[in-house]
Amino acid sequence: MNLIPYHTETLVSPLSKEEVLGHLMRVTREVNFLDSRTYQNDQIKFNGMVGREGFRISRSIKKGDTFLPLLIGKLEDTPRGSIIFLEFRLFPSAVFFLAFWSIVLMAFSAFYLFFLPNLSYSLICFLLAIGNYALGLMFFNRQYKISREVFHRLINFQLKDKD
């Protein structure tokens, strides 16, 4: 388990780069969250953008989740298929949320430890900062596993269709 909300992975696929990107394009939509028609298609597995060299996507969900990972992928052609380089990371707003509250709580802990000597308040703030970060990691890892499973099912589905 990582101590930062970030995972990398490399997949080798017998499918060409164009086939992988084409299949991803079919199950990925650029989402307008103000348009309710965006949520109606159950075949859409990801939100985001798929380009010529890679993609930036996240799992399509009906209800917001702060710790949903952003999948950043780059593809390279090989003579026998392609290599997919994946990064799973938090969205920038989630990183800001996690860092902001952890820093604020650590600052309160230091304030209560050095300026207003109160060990119990300092310890409470310190434990809350650790708890905030630990919960963030736990929620990210849970969403990471689900997103990873959906992506792997998508790649394995491609392989079954090709046979």
BELGI-V693489 format. One record per backbone hydrogen bond with DSSP energy under -0.5 kcal/mol. CO is the residue of the C=O (numbers start at 1). NH is the residue of the N-H. Records with the same first field share a line. If there is no record, write none. Layout:
CO = NH, NH
This chain:
4 = 6
5 = 90
7 = 88
9 = 86
11 = 13, 84
13 = 82
16 = 20
17 = 21
18 = 22
19 = 23
20 = 24
21 = 25
22 = 26
23 = 27
25 = 28
27 = 45, 46
29 = 31, 48
31 = 33
32 = 35
34 = 36
35 = 38
36 = 39
37 = 40
40 = 42
41 = 44
43 = 45
45 = 60
46 = 29
47 = 58
49 = 56
53 = 75
54 = 51
55 = 73
56 = 49
57 = 71
58 = 47
65 = 68
68 = 91
69 = 71
70 = 72, 89
71 = 57, 73
72 = 87
73 = 55
74 = 85
76 = 83
78 = 81
81 = 78
82 = 13
83 = 76, 85
84 = 11, 86
85 = 74
86 = 9
87 = 72, 89
88 = 7
89 = 70
91 = 94, 95
92 = 96
93 = 97
94 = 98
95 = 99
96 = 100
97 = 101
98 = 102
99 = 103
100 = 104
101 = 105
102 = 106
103 = 107
104 = 108
105 = 109
106 = 110
107 = 111
108 = 112
109 = 113
110 = 114, 115
111 = 115, 116
112 = 118
118 = 122
119 = 123
120 = 124
121 = 125
122 = 126
123 = 127
124 = 128
125 = 129
126 = 130
127 = 131
128 = 132
129 = 133
130 = 134
131 = 135
132 = 136
133 = 137
134 = 138
135 = 139
136 = 140
137 = 141
138 = 142
139 = 143
140 = 144
141 = 145
142 = 146
143 = 147
144 = 148
145 = 149
146 = 150
147 = 151
148 = 152
149 = 153
150 = 154
151 = 155
152 = 156
153 = 157
154 = 158
155 = 159
156 = 160
157 = 161
158 = 162
159 = 163
